[in-house]
Amino acid sequence: MGKRYFCDYCDRSFQDNLHNRKKHLNGVQHLRAKRVWYDLFRDAAAILQEEQTKKPCRKFLQTGQCDFGSNCRFSHMTEQDLEKLSAQVQGESSNKAM
C-alpha cells in the first residue's frame, strides 16, 4: 500500500506522494483547519483588537449561526463576550506589571 501521510491539522491521512501532499497542503479545508489551530494560541489582546475593528454579524446575532463560521469577516462576539475578553486582557496586563 505504501507510505501514508497524516495531517495533524485536518486529522486525516492519505497516500504520501508529491501530488497528493501538494494538493492537500494547498487545499481550502487544510488552510482553514490550520488557521483554526493557530488561532487557539493567539494572544487575547490581539483577538480583542481584531474583534473590535469588525462589525457584528447580523445573521449570527439573529439566528446564533452563520454559514461562514470562522471564515466570516464579521464579528461573532456579543457585547458580553467582548467585555469578558477585555477583562481577561486587563488581568493579563496587570499580572505582567507585577
Secondary structure, 3 states (H helix, E strand, C coil): CCCEEEECCCCEEEECCHHHHHHHHCCHHHHHHHHHHHHCCCCHHHHHHHHHHCCECHHHHHHCCCCCHHHCCCECCCHHHHHHHHHHHHHHHHHHHC
